[in-house]
């Protein structure tokens, strides 16, 4: 089991935790919109570090982005397995073809 899978499992378990004892539970208790806002903030911080070229800071911010992405997904009852299934569905399809298919 990967660290990402273990993190996703921990986030899922925190859905029922006391918000006073868990940062994840506190975020989830604030609702999906707040979880999305936090994800956006972390994504912007990662973008800034990528532009600066600070590898260590980008690594840290990227970890924050992945954590907040998983929290945002959990807030909408999506799992890492759901995202993996979508990535599997897209395997072998060029990015150009996939984007064209979305436009319908």
Beta strands, then each sheet from edge to edge (+ up, - down):
end
